[in-house]
Amino acid sequence: MKNLKITVAGVGAIGGLLAAMLGRKYEESITLVARGDHGKALREKGLTLKSDFYGDSTMKPAAVAERGEDIPVQDLVLICCKNYSLDQLCEQIRPCIGAETIVMPVMNGVEPGDRIREKFPEAVCIDSLIYTITAKDSDHSARQSGAYTHMFIGSKLRDERHVEASKKVYELFKEVGFDARYTDDIMSEIWQKFILNCGFNVITARYLTNTGGVRGNEEWTKDFHKLMHEAEAVGLREGVNIPEGTAEKKFRYCMDNQSDDATSSLKRDVEAKRQAELDAFLGAVIRKAGKYGIDVPCSRRYYKELSEMIDSYMTQER
């Protein structure tokens, strides 16, 4: 796949990981979108990945741009941002997206793909999800921890154009040694992870705890279980092909197998008093539940309580 023009927008933990992996073979084709000190560091030092699973590497991108106007129309754009930043980032990169551009979000939640298709109806917008423990370090490098990191790639839209685009991106990642997995039912995979996120991320963030803390509290354990089952019920009502017993299996895995100190990105954000992706999880559940007339009382309660926690510290920072 020579002469591809690739842009990674949102070069944090996930964007840094993916850009660094693609850069092992395609660094001369890659543009990174980054501003300020972050952009300066990437221009001067390149992008470093420190990875338990893939090994360490540093890539020097072809360009680091602050604005879409500075980037020619691309063949592939990866969007790797938090859900609350998506609208702003889409406007920032709009000039580099054309009718043949493949756009793929690698984000949390079940809504980013549809939101991006609305933003760029002329482009070829496909879907993905990633399982990894990766963080952005203070020196702007990406640090991947643990013995796994893999990504599912596919397209919610099943016409030939979108299917072929998703297979092309899958092959691109396989070519650089990334554990990519093509699927004909990407929404099933996305919802299976989402169901887990709606339970584990939310319960750990609400009580600023970890798996061990949840195990040790009967009330938290019950609510963790309820949150996952409410999300599953909404997904099934939406017509998603969710394997039977998904919520129960993921709940049991967390309670029986996960390490005591395991926690979530939502918990880390709330603990650090940063903007958080609560809306991408429970906000989405509540919106879809309202559409289908499904009662989700546990999700509503936790959305209200966590919203109040987040609003409290965000208001203080203003």
Residue frames as qw, qx, qy, qz and C-alpha x, y, z in Angstrom:
[[0.000, 0.888, 0.460, 0.000, 0.00, 0.00, 0.00],
 [0.499, -0.101, 0.045, 0.860, 2.47, 2.58, -1.16],
 [0.070, 0.250, 0.218, 0.941, 1.91, 6.33, -1.47],
 [0.327, -0.698, -0.634, -0.061, -0.93, 6.41, 1.05],
 [0.022, 0.467, -0.215, 0.857, -1.54, 9.77, 2.69],
 [0.567, -0.467, -0.671, 0.103, -2.40, 9.08, 6.33],
 [0.086, -0.553, 0.253, -0.789, -3.38, 11.55, 9.05],
 [0.479, -0.385, -0.737, 0.283, -3.80, 10.78, 12.74],
 [0.177, -0.594, -0.018, -0.785, -5.98, 13.37, 14.48],
 [0.723, -0.593, 0.102, -0.340, -5.79, 13.22, 18.26],
 [0.665, 0.374, -0.584, 0.277, -2.27, 12.06, 19.09],
 [0.530, -0.611, 0.390, -0.440, -2.84, 11.12, 22.71],
 [0.558, -0.315, 0.761, -0.100, -2.61, 7.59, 24.08],
 [0.759, 0.324, 0.564, -0.028, -4.51, 5.71, 21.36],
 [0.524, 0.849, -0.033, -0.054, -3.57, 8.03, 18.52],
 [0.088, -0.789, 0.606, 0.041, 0.06, 7.87, 19.58],
 [0.652, -0.156, 0.742, -0.007, -0.01, 4.08, 19.73],
 [0.737, 0.514, 0.439, 0.001, -1.56, 3.71, 16.27],
 [0.349, 0.914, -0.198, -0.055, 0.57, 6.41, 14.63],
 [0.272, -0.675, 0.684, 0.059, 3.74, 4.86, 16.05],
 [0.704, 0.032, 0.708, 0.040, 2.79, 1.41, 14.80],
 [0.651, 0.716, 0.252, 0.022, 1.93, 2.67, 11.30],
 [0.079, 0.936, -0.333, -0.081, 5.13, 4.70, 11.40],
 [0.656, -0.380, 0.622, 0.194, 7.20, 1.52, 11.54],
 [0.577, 0.215, 0.654, 0.440, 6.60, 1.23, 7.80],
 [0.251, 0.724, 0.488, 0.418, 4.84, 4.41, 6.66],
 [0.333, -0.643, -0.244, 0.645, 6.36, 7.31, 8.60],
 [0.195, -0.134, 0.359, 0.903, 7.06, 9.22, 5.36],
 [0.152, -0.411, -0.677, -0.592, 3.31, 9.13, 4.62],
 [0.383, -0.622, -0.659, 0.183, 1.98, 10.17, 8.03],
 [0.007, -0.525, 0.072, -0.848, 0.78, 13.58, 9.20],
 [0.356, -0.416, -0.722, 0.424, 0.03, 14.14, 12.87],
 [0.141, -0.745, -0.236, -0.607, -2.43, 16.81, 14.01],
 [0.613, -0.496, -0.414, 0.455, -1.12, 18.46, 17.18],
 [0.049, 0.911, 0.073, 0.404, -0.81, 21.97, 18.60],
 [0.377, -0.876, 0.219, -0.205, 1.46, 23.98, 20.88],
 [0.284, -0.644, 0.708, -0.061, 4.14, 22.24, 22.92],
 [0.809, 0.064, 0.578, -0.081, 2.81, 18.85, 21.85],
 [0.721, 0.686, 0.093, 0.029, 3.22, 19.68, 18.18],
 [0.111, 0.874, -0.467, 0.073, 6.66, 21.17, 18.79],
 [0.547, -0.442, 0.707, -0.070, 7.84, 18.03, 20.60],
 [0.838, 0.287, 0.465, -0.014, 6.59, 15.79, 17.80],
 [0.545, 0.829, -0.118, 0.044, 8.36, 17.90, 15.18],
 [0.006, -0.816, 0.560, -0.141, 11.64, 17.95, 17.06],
 [0.335, -0.403, 0.833, -0.179, 11.80, 14.49, 18.61],
 [0.437, 0.011, -0.808, -0.396, 9.29, 12.40, 16.69],
 [0.760, -0.324, 0.039, -0.562, 6.76, 10.10, 18.33],
 [0.141, 0.341, -0.907, 0.202, 7.98, 7.37, 20.67],
 [0.842, -0.256, -0.221, -0.421, 6.05, 4.24, 21.61],
 [0.056, -0.393, 0.856, -0.332, 7.07, 2.26, 24.69],
 [0.810, -0.032, -0.190, -0.554, 5.20, -1.02, 24.37],
 [0.552, -0.321, 0.747, -0.185, 5.24, -4.24, 26.38],
 [0.798, 0.306, 0.496, -0.154, 3.46, -6.04, 23.55],
 [0.693, 0.707, 0.100, 0.100, 4.99, -4.56, 20.40],
 [0.711, -0.078, 0.014, 0.699, 8.36, -3.33, 21.61],
 [0.125, -0.789, -0.093, 0.595, 9.69, 0.23, 21.62],
 [0.531, 0.375, 0.434, 0.624, 10.07, 2.44, 18.55],
 [0.021, -0.666, -0.107, 0.738, 10.29, 6.07, 17.46],
 [0.492, 0.529, 0.555, 0.413, 8.89, 7.47, 14.23],
 [0.106, -0.385, 0.060, 0.915, 9.45, 10.83, 12.53],
 [0.472, 0.647, 0.577, -0.159, 6.24, 11.88, 10.78],
 [0.457, 0.429, 0.390, 0.675, 6.27, 13.51, 7.37],
 [0.041, -0.499, -0.047, -0.864, 4.49, 16.51, 8.89],
 [0.201, -0.464, -0.707, 0.495, 2.94, 17.83, 12.09],
 [0.031, -0.435, -0.351, -0.829, 0.08, 20.22, 11.40],
 [0.081, 0.185, 0.576, -0.792, -2.13, 22.37, 13.61],
 [0.512, 0.425, 0.182, -0.724, -4.91, 22.94, 11.06],
 [0.720, 0.321, 0.613, 0.050, -6.64, 20.93, 8.39],
 [0.430, 0.887, -0.012, -0.166, -5.94, 23.74, 5.92],
 [0.069, -0.762, 0.625, 0.156, -2.26, 22.79, 6.11],
 [0.494, -0.124, 0.859, 0.057, -2.92, 19.17, 5.09],
 [0.348, 0.179, -0.610, -0.690, -3.74, 17.98, 1.55],
 [0.846, -0.063, -0.039, -0.529, -6.74, 15.69, 1.05],
 [0.267, -0.440, 0.847, -0.132, -5.89, 12.36, 2.68],
 [0.535, 0.044, -0.781, -0.319, -6.46, 8.70, 1.85],
 [0.631, -0.405, -0.654, 0.100, -6.97, 7.70, 5.50],
 [0.128, -0.567, 0.307, -0.753, -7.78, 9.76, 8.60],
 [0.541, -0.302, -0.748, 0.237, -7.80, 8.13, 12.03],
 [0.283, -0.662, 0.044, -0.692, -9.77, 10.06, 14.65],
 [0.660, -0.174, -0.646, 0.340, -8.57, 9.23, 18.16],
 [0.048, -0.381, 0.265, -0.884, -10.06, 11.74, 20.59],
 [0.101, 0.261, 0.784, -0.554, -12.41, 11.87, 23.53],
 [0.141, 0.601, 0.754, 0.224, -16.09, 12.03, 22.59],
 [0.079, -0.871, -0.316, 0.367, -16.50, 15.55, 23.96],
 [0.185, -0.609, 0.355, 0.685, -13.79, 16.81, 21.57],
 [0.533, 0.242, 0.736, 0.341, -15.16, 15.15, 18.44],
 [0.323, 0.866, 0.381, -0.003, -17.17, 18.06, 17.00],
 [0.097, -0.920, 0.239, 0.294, -14.29, 20.50, 17.34],
 [0.462, -0.373, 0.695, 0.405, -11.75, 18.07, 15.91],
 [0.550, 0.468, 0.659, 0.208, -13.96, 17.27, 12.92],
 [0.244, 0.958, 0.137, -0.067, -14.14, 20.95, 12.01],
 [0.311, -0.771, 0.449, 0.328, -10.38, 21.25, 12.45],
 [0.424, -0.219, 0.788, 0.389, -9.64, 18.43, 9.97],
 [0.609, 0.597, 0.431, -0.295, -12.50, 19.04, 7.53],
 [0.359, 0.794, -0.306, -0.383, -10.29, 20.52, 4.76],
 [0.002, -0.484, 0.854, 0.189, -8.24, 17.31, 4.44],
 [0.468, 0.171, 0.851, -0.166, -11.23, 15.00, 3.97],
 [0.329, 0.287, -0.463, -0.771, -12.48, 14.34, 0.46],
 [0.822, 0.090, -0.091, -0.555, -14.95, 12.03, -1.27],
 [0.838, 0.210, -0.503, 0.021, -12.47, 9.13, -1.35],
 [0.007, 0.519, -0.660, 0.542, -11.04, 9.62, 2.15],
 [0.684, -0.315, -0.658, 0.003, -11.48, 6.73, 4.55],
 [0.208, -0.578, 0.362, -0.701, -12.28, 8.06, 8.03],
 [0.720, -0.230, -0.653, 0.035, -12.06, 5.70, 11.01],
 [0.382, -0.720, 0.281, -0.507, -12.72, 6.68, 14.63],
 [0.640, -0.028, -0.709, 0.295, -10.89, 4.71, 17.32],
 [0.215, -0.402, 0.264, -0.850, -12.91, 5.96, 20.27],
 [0.107, 0.138, 0.875, -0.452, -15.08, 4.90, 23.19],
 [0.443, 0.355, 0.371, -0.735, -18.80, 4.39, 22.88],
 [0.483, 0.345, 0.790, 0.153, -21.38, 3.37, 20.29],
 [0.293, 0.862, 0.335, -0.242, -22.05, 6.77, 18.69],
 [0.221, -0.639, 0.356, 0.646, -18.79, 8.12, 17.13],
 [0.339, 0.085, 0.772, 0.531, -19.23, 6.32, 13.80],
 [0.156, 0.737, 0.642, 0.142, -22.71, 7.72, 13.21],
 [0.137, -0.889, -0.092, 0.428, -21.64, 11.19, 14.33],
 [0.287, -0.459, 0.521, 0.660, -18.73, 11.17, 11.88],
 [0.301, 0.346, 0.782, 0.422, -20.93, 9.89, 9.04],
 [0.068, 0.887, 0.447, -0.096, -23.18, 12.89, 9.65],
 [0.231, -0.796, 0.177, 0.531, -20.19, 15.24, 9.62],
 [0.011, -0.503, 0.663, 0.555, -18.61, 13.81, 6.45],
 [0.785, 0.303, 0.431, -0.326, -21.38, 12.20, 4.36],
 [0.619, 0.699, -0.298, -0.199, -19.20, 12.38, 1.25],
 [0.041, 0.597, -0.796, 0.090, -16.36, 10.34, 2.81],
 [0.774, -0.039, -0.619, -0.125, -16.05, 6.61, 3.52],
 [0.318, -0.560, 0.506, -0.573, -16.57, 6.39, 7.28],
 [0.731, -0.035, -0.680, -0.034, -15.89, 2.98, 8.83],
 [0.646, -0.663, 0.085, -0.368, -15.80, 1.68, 12.41],
 [0.594, 0.280, -0.671, 0.343, -13.46, 0.14, 14.96],
 [0.613, -0.748, 0.090, -0.236, -12.79, -0.54, 18.61],
 [0.481, 0.509, -0.623, 0.347, -9.58, -1.21, 20.48],
 [0.821, -0.558, -0.121, 0.000, -8.67, -3.22, 23.57],
 [0.612, 0.384, -0.334, 0.606, -5.50, -1.86, 25.14],
 [0.488, -0.801, -0.181, 0.296, -3.99, -0.31, 28.25],
 [0.561, 0.329, 0.101, 0.753, -2.15, 2.69, 26.85],
 [0.231, -0.876, -0.250, 0.342, -1.38, 6.10, 28.34],
 [0.440, 0.770, -0.045, 0.460, 0.23, 9.30, 27.11],
 [0.673, -0.353, -0.259, 0.596, 3.34, 10.17, 29.12],
 [0.135, -0.889, -0.113, 0.423, 4.41, 13.69, 30.08],
 [0.267, -0.466, 0.514, 0.669, 7.07, 13.65, 27.35],
 [0.593, 0.463, -0.124, -0.647, 4.29, 13.08, 24.75],
 [0.194, 0.232, -0.929, -0.211, 5.26, 9.45, 24.16],
 [0.814, -0.172, -0.172, -0.527, 2.71, 6.62, 24.26],
 [0.087, -0.364, 0.889, -0.265, 3.14, 3.84, 26.82],
 [0.805, -0.071, -0.372, -0.456, 1.35, 0.52, 26.24],
 [0.277, -0.409, 0.785, -0.373, 1.24, -1.88, 29.18],
 [0.765, 0.027, 0.521, -0.378, 0.38, -5.56, 29.34],
 [0.359, -0.167, 0.857, 0.330, 0.43, -8.63, 27.14],
 [0.365, 0.544, 0.729, 0.201, -2.30, -7.61, 24.69],
 [0.176, 0.549, 0.012, -0.817, -3.45, -4.84, 22.38],
 [0.257, 0.211, 0.824, 0.459, -5.81, -5.59, 19.53],
 [0.289, 0.352, 0.037, -0.889, -8.31, -3.75, 17.38],
 [0.459, 0.438, 0.772, 0.048, -11.48, -4.83, 15.58],
 [0.091, 0.350, -0.296, -0.884, -12.12, -3.15, 12.21],
 [0.245, 0.419, 0.852, 0.195, -15.29, -3.26, 10.12],
 [0.121, -0.089, -0.197, -0.969, -18.14, -1.12, 8.84],
 [0.367, 0.333, 0.637, -0.590, -21.65, -0.60, 10.12],
 [0.601, 0.572, -0.076, -0.552, -22.63, 0.24, 6.54],
 [0.716, -0.103, 0.680, 0.121, -22.46, -2.97, 4.50],
 [0.661, 0.735, 0.010, -0.151, -22.28, -1.65, 0.92],
 [0.893, 0.233, -0.009, 0.385, -19.26, -2.65, -1.15],
 [0.266, 0.778, -0.188, 0.537, -17.55, 0.74, -0.82],
 [0.446, -0.721, 0.342, -0.406, -17.49, 0.66, 2.98],
 [0.964, -0.201, 0.176, 0.011, -16.72, -3.05, 3.27],
 [0.796, 0.419, -0.069, 0.432, -13.73, -2.76, 0.92],
 [0.054, 0.801, -0.275, 0.529, -12.47, 0.31, 2.78],
 [0.686, -0.601, 0.310, -0.268, -12.59, -1.50, 6.13],
 [0.973, 0.022, 0.121, 0.195, -10.72, -4.47, 4.67],
 [0.546, 0.665, -0.157, 0.485, -8.09, -2.13, 3.25],
 [0.223, -0.775, 0.359, -0.470, -7.46, -0.54, 6.66],
 [0.907, -0.335, 0.234, -0.104, -7.39, -3.97, 8.29],
 [0.894, 0.292, 0.001, 0.339, -4.70, -5.09, 5.82],
 [0.231, 0.800, -0.246, 0.496, -2.73, -1.89, 6.46],
 [0.503, -0.683, 0.396, -0.352, -2.51, -2.59, 10.19],
 [0.976, -0.091, 0.192, 0.051, -1.71, -6.26, 9.65],
 [0.710, 0.596, -0.126, 0.353, 1.11, -5.20, 7.35],
 [0.081, 0.733, -0.422, 0.528, 2.85, -3.27, 10.15],
 [0.423, 0.070, -0.834, 0.347, 2.48, -6.12, 12.64],
 [0.357, -0.172, 0.373, -0.839, -0.51, -4.78, 14.57],
 [0.093, 0.208, 0.966, -0.120, -3.03, -7.29, 15.96],
 [0.427, 0.167, -0.079, -0.885, -5.97, -6.20, 13.81],
 [0.263, 0.208, 0.940, -0.060, -9.10, -8.33, 13.44],
 [0.288, -0.034, -0.415, -0.862, -11.60, -7.84, 10.63],
 [0.230, 0.293, 0.855, -0.360, -15.26, -8.43, 11.44],
 [0.066, -0.374, -0.659, -0.649, -18.46, -8.42, 9.39],
 [0.408, -0.749, -0.483, -0.200, -20.41, -7.34, 12.49],
 [0.356, 0.303, -0.357, 0.809, -18.47, -4.47, 14.01],
 [0.404, -0.523, 0.040, -0.749, -21.46, -3.13, 15.96],
 [0.885, -0.344, -0.303, -0.077, -21.71, -6.40, 17.87],
 [0.712, 0.034, -0.340, 0.614, -18.09, -6.05, 18.94],
 [0.055, 0.436, -0.140, 0.888, -18.50, -2.36, 19.79],
 [0.619, -0.520, -0.111, -0.578, -21.58, -3.03, 21.92],
 [0.875, -0.236, -0.386, 0.170, -19.93, -5.91, 23.78],
 [0.490, 0.101, -0.323, 0.803, -17.15, -3.57, 24.92],
 [0.200, -0.464, -0.045, -0.862, -19.66, -0.77, 25.55],
 [0.750, -0.489, -0.354, -0.270, -21.71, -2.96, 27.90],
 [0.754, -0.201, -0.357, 0.513, -18.60, -3.58, 29.98],
 [0.262, 0.265, -0.109, 0.922, -17.68, 0.12, 29.95],
 [0.398, -0.549, -0.212, -0.704, -21.15, 1.15, 31.12],
 [0.810, -0.520, -0.269, -0.030, -20.71, -1.01, 34.19],
 [0.791, -0.202, -0.166, 0.553, -17.03, -1.07, 35.09],
 [0.328, 0.348, 0.002, 0.878, -16.01, 2.44, 34.02],
 [0.337, -0.655, -0.196, -0.648, -19.04, 4.00, 35.68],
 [0.776, -0.581, -0.245, -0.020, -18.90, 2.15, 39.00],
 [0.731, -0.129, -0.148, 0.654, -15.15, 2.71, 39.43],
 [0.187, 0.424, 0.059, 0.884, -15.50, 6.41, 38.58],
 [0.460, -0.691, -0.275, -0.484, -18.49, 6.99, 40.86],
 [0.767, -0.641, -0.042, 0.017, -16.72, 5.59, 43.92],
 [0.185, 0.834, -0.508, 0.110, -13.12, 6.31, 42.80],
 [0.747, -0.354, 0.550, -0.119, -12.30, 2.66, 43.32],
 [0.230, 0.433, -0.807, -0.328, -10.92, -0.41, 41.57],
 [0.683, -0.060, -0.652, -0.322, -12.01, -4.00, 41.02],
 [0.399, -0.065, -0.788, 0.465, -11.02, -4.98, 44.55],
 [0.161, 0.052, 0.363, -0.916, -13.13, -2.17, 45.97],
 [0.629, -0.001, -0.304, -0.716, -16.17, -3.23, 43.97],
 [0.621, -0.030, -0.783, -0.013, -15.73, -6.86, 45.03],
 [0.286, -0.085, -0.710, 0.637, -15.67, -5.80, 48.66],
 [0.272, 0.174, 0.289, -0.901, -18.94, -3.83, 48.54],
 [0.303, 0.340, 0.890, 0.003, -22.18, -5.73, 47.99],
 [0.304, 0.782, 0.339, -0.426, -24.18, -2.64, 46.95],
 [0.115, 0.692, -0.454, -0.550, -21.58, -1.55, 44.37],
 [0.203, -0.113, 0.933, 0.276, -21.44, -5.10, 43.00],
 [0.349, 0.548, 0.743, -0.159, -25.21, -5.18, 42.53],
 [0.268, 0.839, 0.068, -0.468, -25.21, -1.81, 40.78],
 [0.078, -0.501, 0.713, 0.484, -22.31, -2.86, 38.54],
 [0.275, 0.184, 0.934, 0.136, -24.42, -5.85, 37.49],
 [0.308, 0.726, 0.535, -0.303, -27.53, -3.71, 36.91],
 [0.113, 0.766, -0.237, -0.587, -25.68, -1.11, 34.82],
 [0.098, -0.287, 0.836, 0.457, -24.34, -3.76, 32.46],
 [0.244, 0.374, 0.894, 0.035, -27.71, -5.46, 32.06],
 [0.256, 0.788, 0.306, -0.469, -29.47, -2.15, 31.36],
 [0.091, 0.638, -0.490, -0.587, -26.96, -1.34, 28.61],
 [0.170, -0.045, 0.943, 0.283, -27.37, -4.83, 27.16],
 [0.311, 0.573, 0.724, -0.225, -31.17, -4.49, 27.08],
 [0.243, 0.800, -0.014, -0.549, -30.87, -1.22, 25.13],
 [0.004, -0.475, 0.729, 0.493, -28.47, -2.75, 22.62],
 [0.241, 0.190, 0.946, 0.102, -30.72, -5.75, 22.04],
 [0.312, 0.721, 0.502, -0.362, -33.73, -3.45, 21.53],
 [0.166, 0.744, -0.301, -0.573, -31.70, -1.54, 18.94],
 [0.899, 0.407, -0.003, -0.164, -31.30, -4.79, 17.03],
 [0.127, 0.721, -0.681, 0.028, -27.61, -5.32, 17.69],
 [0.901, 0.043, -0.428, -0.059, -26.44, -8.93, 17.47],
 [0.214, -0.645, 0.604, -0.417, -25.21, -9.21, 21.05],
 [0.503, 0.074, -0.861, 0.011, -24.28, -12.80, 21.98],
 [0.693, -0.563, -0.333, -0.302, -26.56, -14.32, 24.60],
 [0.787, -0.538, -0.189, 0.237, -25.32, -13.74, 28.13],
 [0.520, 0.547, -0.153, 0.638, -22.75, -11.07, 27.23],
 [0.250, -0.755, 0.197, -0.573, -23.41, -8.84, 30.24],
 [0.867, -0.466, 0.107, -0.144, -23.36, -11.78, 32.63],
 [0.910, 0.137, -0.060, 0.387, -20.13, -13.22, 31.19],
 [0.360, 0.607, -0.190, 0.682, -18.30, -9.89, 31.33],
 [0.497, -0.709, 0.155, -0.475, -19.56, -9.24, 34.84],
 [0.949, -0.308, 0.063, 0.032, -18.37, -12.65, 36.01],
 [0.759, 0.362, -0.142, 0.522, -14.98, -12.18, 34.34],
 [0.039, 0.717, -0.231, 0.657, -14.43, -8.89, 36.17],
 [0.655, -0.601, 0.195, -0.415, -15.54, -10.26, 39.50],
 [0.972, -0.191, 0.136, 0.029, -13.73, -13.61, 39.26],
 [0.857, 0.198, 0.113, 0.462, -10.59, -12.97, 37.19],
 [0.284, 0.826, -0.042, 0.485, -9.68, -9.29, 37.03],
 [0.529, 0.045, -0.483, 0.697, -6.86, -8.05, 39.26],
 [0.288, -0.712, -0.521, 0.372, -7.84, -6.11, 42.38],
 [0.231, -0.547, 0.028, 0.804, -6.02, -2.97, 41.23],
 [0.245, 0.330, 0.640, 0.649, -7.67, -2.80, 37.79],
 [0.109, 0.619, 0.362, -0.688, -9.49, 0.47, 37.18],
 [0.487, 0.649, 0.537, 0.232, -10.83, 2.55, 34.28],
 [0.339, 0.259, 0.159, 0.890, -10.00, 5.62, 32.21],
 [0.278, -0.725, -0.340, -0.531, -13.23, 7.27, 33.39],
 [0.692, -0.653, -0.234, 0.200, -12.18, 6.77, 37.00],
 [0.623, -0.122, 0.024, 0.772, -8.73, 8.21, 36.29],
 [0.123, 0.493, 0.268, 0.819, -10.26, 11.28, 34.62],
 [0.461, -0.765, -0.305, -0.330, -12.72, 11.93, 37.45],
 [0.754, -0.494, -0.171, 0.398, -10.03, 11.37, 40.08],
 [0.505, -0.031, 0.115, 0.855, -7.73, 13.86, 38.30],
 [0.130, 0.730, 0.356, -0.569, -10.67, 16.30, 37.96],
 [0.074, -0.199, 0.580, 0.787, -10.53, 16.32, 34.17],
 [0.643, 0.237, -0.131, -0.717, -13.33, 16.50, 31.64],
 [0.372, -0.118, 0.918, -0.075, -14.78, 12.99, 31.36],
 [0.285, 0.050, -0.720, -0.631, -16.64, 10.79, 28.87],
 [0.315, 0.185, 0.783, -0.504, -19.68, 10.04, 31.03],
 [0.576, 0.461, 0.070, -0.671, -22.04, 11.13, 28.24],
 [0.430, 0.407, -0.720, -0.363, -20.46, 8.64, 25.82],
 [0.139, -0.008, -0.977, 0.162, -21.42, 5.84, 28.19],
 [0.081, 0.448, 0.792, -0.407, -24.54, 6.46, 30.27],
 [0.276, 0.486, -0.007, -0.829, -25.68, 9.46, 28.23],
 [0.333, 0.211, -0.729, -0.560, -25.88, 7.21, 25.18],
 [0.110, -0.215, -0.963, 0.117, -27.71, 4.49, 27.13],
 [0.146, 0.500, 0.541, -0.660, -30.28, 6.99, 28.41],
 [0.315, 0.422, -0.279, -0.803, -30.83, 8.59, 24.98],
 [0.340, 0.096, -0.842, -0.407, -31.37, 5.24, 23.30],
 [0.047, -0.287, -0.898, 0.331, -33.50, 3.91, 26.17],
 [0.258, 0.472, 0.283, -0.794, -35.75, 6.95, 25.79],
 [0.352, 0.311, -0.552, -0.689, -36.07, 6.29, 22.06],
 [0.425, -0.023, -0.876, -0.228, -37.22, 2.71, 22.69],
 [0.632, -0.494, -0.078, -0.592, -39.26, 3.31, 25.84],
 [0.783, -0.078, -0.561, 0.256, -36.97, 1.24, 28.07],
 [0.477, -0.857, 0.052, -0.188, -36.61, 2.02, 31.78],
 [0.727, 0.259, -0.400, 0.494, -32.98, 2.31, 32.91],
 [0.444, -0.875, -0.105, -0.165, -33.22, 3.55, 36.52],
 [0.772, -0.450, 0.094, 0.439, -29.74, 2.53, 37.63],
 [0.553, 0.294, 0.250, 0.738, -28.14, 4.23, 34.62],
 [0.049, -0.825, -0.230, -0.514, -30.14, 7.40, 35.27],
 [0.614, -0.785, -0.058, 0.064, -29.15, 7.49, 38.93],
 [0.742, -0.282, 0.186, 0.579, -25.45, 7.03, 38.22],
 [0.399, 0.536, 0.285, 0.687, -25.56, 9.53, 35.38],
 [0.243, -0.895, -0.165, -0.335, -27.04, 12.13, 37.74],
 [0.698, -0.684, 0.055, 0.206, -24.60, 11.42, 40.57],
 [0.713, -0.059, 0.259, 0.650, -21.49, 11.35, 38.38],
 [0.258, 0.709, 0.287, 0.591, -22.63, 14.43, 36.47],
 [0.379, -0.911, -0.075, -0.141, -22.87, 16.31, 39.76],
 [0.759, -0.456, 0.176, 0.431, -19.35, 15.18, 40.73],
 [0.593, 0.240, 0.334, 0.692, -17.90, 16.25, 37.39],
 [0.055, 0.833, 0.280, 0.475, -19.82, 19.54, 37.25],
 [0.544, -0.825, -0.080, 0.131, -18.63, 20.40, 40.75],
 [0.629, -0.436, 0.260, 0.589, -14.92, 20.30, 39.96],
 [0.447, 0.411, 0.438, 0.663, -15.28, 21.63, 36.41],
 [0.102, -0.916, -0.287, -0.263, -17.15, 24.67, 37.79],
 [0.576, -0.746, 0.062, 0.327, -14.41, 25.28, 40.37],
 [0.639, -0.081, 0.366, 0.672, -11.75, 25.26, 37.63],
 [0.241, 0.707, 0.380, 0.546, -13.60, 27.92, 35.68]]
